[in-house]
Amino acid sequence: MSEVRLGIDPTVEDDVQLDDVTLGAYTQIQAHSVLNDVSMGDFSYCAGYNQIYYAQIGKFCSIASFVRINPGNHPTYTRIAQHHFTYRSEQFGFGEDDGDFFAWRKDDLVTIGHDVWIGHNATIMPGVTIGNGAVIGTGAVVTKDVEPYSIVAGVPAKKIKMRFSQELIDKIEKSKWWDWDYDTLKERLPDFRNMDDFVEKYCD
């Protein structure tokens, strides 16, 4: 199995647009993705064909292909015309773009915790916060905040179940393993592969 070797410097593939983006160590942005005003923590990645705007993404996040985070909207209730000529006016020779229209998106930042898995073709709507360890199902449309370590799916997304008991969740949160340095992660890799060992050693 041939894989790209990741390192301290982020790995950015072909046909990727980055604008005002901060990427942590061992991050990977796969091809045909657009990121605008995004911070992404260490070891997180997106698998390609992603559109991510105005978002803070934690460490160790797994973002599948075709995921959209903080997508644009149209003025359905606030203007007579929904078409973007009313705010992307320069494109049509109508004068300056409407900067105020775009400001709401930046104000409605998406916040994603650590070790979050977002499935293929999911959409995370503006202003949503996703807690640590959550799972977003394939094709889900997330319109509300997602509880840490919960699994949500559907349109609109609803909670299916929790990954762990609240007692174990509290212990994992206390361990803050996502803040361990590289050497510690490497040394403790066998424990990540065995839940019982991990819980016994680091979740007291």
C-alpha positions in Angstrom: 0.0 0.0 0.0 1.6 3.2 -1.2 0.9 6.3 0.9 2.2 9.9 1.0 4.6 10.3 3.8 3.4 13.3 5.8 5.6 15.6 7.8 5.9 18.8 9.8 5.1 20.8 6.7 1.5 20.4 5.5 1.0 18.3 2.4 -1.1 20.1 -0.3 -2.0 18.3 -3.5 -2.7 19.7 -7.0 -5.6 22.0 -7.8 -6.1 23.2 -4.3 -7.1 26.8 -3.5 -6.0 28.2 -0.1 -6.9 31.7 1.1 -6.1 32.8 4.6 -5.5 29.2 5.8 -3.5 27.9 8.7 -2.5 24.3 8.6 -0.9 22.3 11.4 1.8 19.6 11.2 1.1 16.4 9.5 -2.0 17.8 7.8 -3.1 16.9 4.3 -5.3 18.7 1.8 -6.1 16.4 -1.1 -6.8 17.5 -4.7 -9.6 19.8 -6.0 -10.3 21.4 -2.6 -11.0 25.0 -1.7 -10.4 26.4 1.8 -11.0 30.0 2.7 -10.4 31.5 6.2 -9.8 28.1 7.8 -7.5 26.9 10.6 -6.8 23.1 10.8 -5.0 21.4 13.6 -2.2 18.9 13.5 -2.8 15.5 11.8 -6.2 16.6 10.3 -6.9 16.0 6.7 -9.5 16.4 4.0 -9.8 13.8 1.3 -10.4 15.9 -1.8 -13.1 17.8 -3.6 -13.9 19.7 -0.3 -15.2 23.2 0.1 -14.5 24.7 3.5 -15.1 28.3 4.5 -14.8 30.2 7.7 -14.0 27.2 10.0 -11.9 26.2 12.9 -11.0 22.6 12.7 -9.3 20.7 15.6 -6.5 18.1 15.6 -6.9 14.5 14.2 -10.0 15.3 12.2 -10.9 13.1 9.2 -12.9 14.9 6.5 -14.0 12.6 3.7 -14.3 13.7 0.0 -17.1 16.1 -1.2 -17.7 17.5 2.3 -18.9 21.1 2.4 -18.4 23.2 5.5 -20.1 26.6 6.0 -21.5 26.7 2.4 -22.9 29.9 0.9 -26.6 30.8 0.9 -29.0 32.8 -1.2 -31.2 35.7 0.1 -34.4 33.7 0.0 -36.3 35.9 2.5 -34.4 39.2 2.4 -34.4 40.1 -1.2 -36.8 39.9 -4.2 -34.2 38.2 -6.3 -32.3 35.2 -4.9 -29.7 35.2 -7.7 -26.2 36.2 -6.9 -26.1 39.2 -9.3 -27.4 41.2 -6.3 -24.2 40.5 -4.3 -21.6 39.2 -6.8 -22.3 42.3 -8.8 -18.9 42.8 -10.3 -19.1 39.5 -12.2 -22.0 41.0 -14.2 -20.6 44.5 -14.6 -23.2 45.9 -12.2 -20.8 47.6 -9.9 -19.2 46.6 -6.6 -19.9 43.4 -4.8 -22.1 43.6 -1.7 -19.5 43.0 1.1 -22.1 43.0 3.8 -23.9 40.0 2.3 -20.8 37.9 2.7 -20.0 39.1 6.3 -22.7 36.9 7.9 -20.8 33.7 6.8 -17.6 34.8 8.5 -19.6 35.8 11.6 -21.2 32.3 11.6 -18.0 30.4 12.0 -18.1 26.6 12.1 -16.2 25.1 15.0 -15.1 21.5 14.9 -13.4 19.7 17.8 -10.6 17.1 17.9 -10.8 13.6 16.4 -14.0 14.3 14.5 -14.9 12.1 11.5 -17.1 13.7 8.8 -18.4 11.2 6.2 -18.5 11.5 2.4 -20.8 14.2 1.0 -21.8 15.7 4.3 -22.7 19.3 4.7 -22.0 21.4 7.8 -24.1 24.5 7.9 -22.9 27.9 9.1 -22.6 28.5 12.9 -22.5 24.8 13.8 -20.2 23.5 16.6 -19.2 19.8 16.5 -17.8 18.4 19.7 -14.7 16.2 20.2 -14.9 12.6 18.9 -18.2 13.1 17.0 -19.1 11.2 13.9 -21.1 12.8 11.0 -22.7 10.2 8.8 -22.4 10.1 5.0 -24.6 12.6 3.3 -25.7 14.2 6.5 -26.8 17.9 6.6 -25.8 19.2 10.0 -27.9 22.3 11.0 -27.5 22.1 14.8 -24.6 21.7 17.2 -23.4 18.1 17.6 -22.7 16.6 21.1 -19.1 15.3 21.7 -18.7 11.6 20.9 -22.2 11.4 19.4 -23.0 9.8 16.0 -25.4 11.8 13.8 -26.8 11.1 10.4 -29.7 12.1 8.1 -31.2 15.2 6.6 -31.4 17.1 8.8 -28.8 15.3 11.0 -30.1 13.7 14.2 -28.3 11.8 16.9 -28.3 8.0 16.4 -26.3 7.0 19.5 -23.2 7.8 21.6 -19.9 6.2 20.9 -19.1 5.6 24.6 -20.6 5.9 28.1 -20.5 9.4 29.6 -18.0 8.0 32.2 -15.6 7.0 29.5 -16.1 10.2 27.6 -15.2 12.2 30.7 -12.0 10.1 31.1 -11.0 10.5 27.4 -11.5 14.3 27.6 -9.4 14.4 30.7 -6.5 12.5 29.0 -6.4 15.2 26.2 -4.4 12.7 24.1 -4.7 15.0 21.1 -2.2 17.3 22.8 0.5 14.6 23.2 3.6 15.3 21.2 4.8 13.2 18.3 7.2 11.0 20.2 4.6 10.2 22.9 2.0 9.3 20.2 4.5 7.1 18.5 5.5 5.4 21.7 1.9 4.8 22.7 0.6 3.7 19.3 0.1 0.1 20.5 -2.3 1.4 23.2 -4.3 3.2 20.6 -4.9 -0.1 18.9 -6.3 -1.7 22.0 -9.0 0.2 23.8 -8.8 -1.7 27.0 -5.1 -1.0 27.3 -5.6 2.7 26.5 -8.4 3.1 29.1 -6.4 1.2 31.8 -3.2 3.3 31.2 -4.5 6.8 30.4 -8.1 7.1 31.5 -7.9 6.7 35.3 
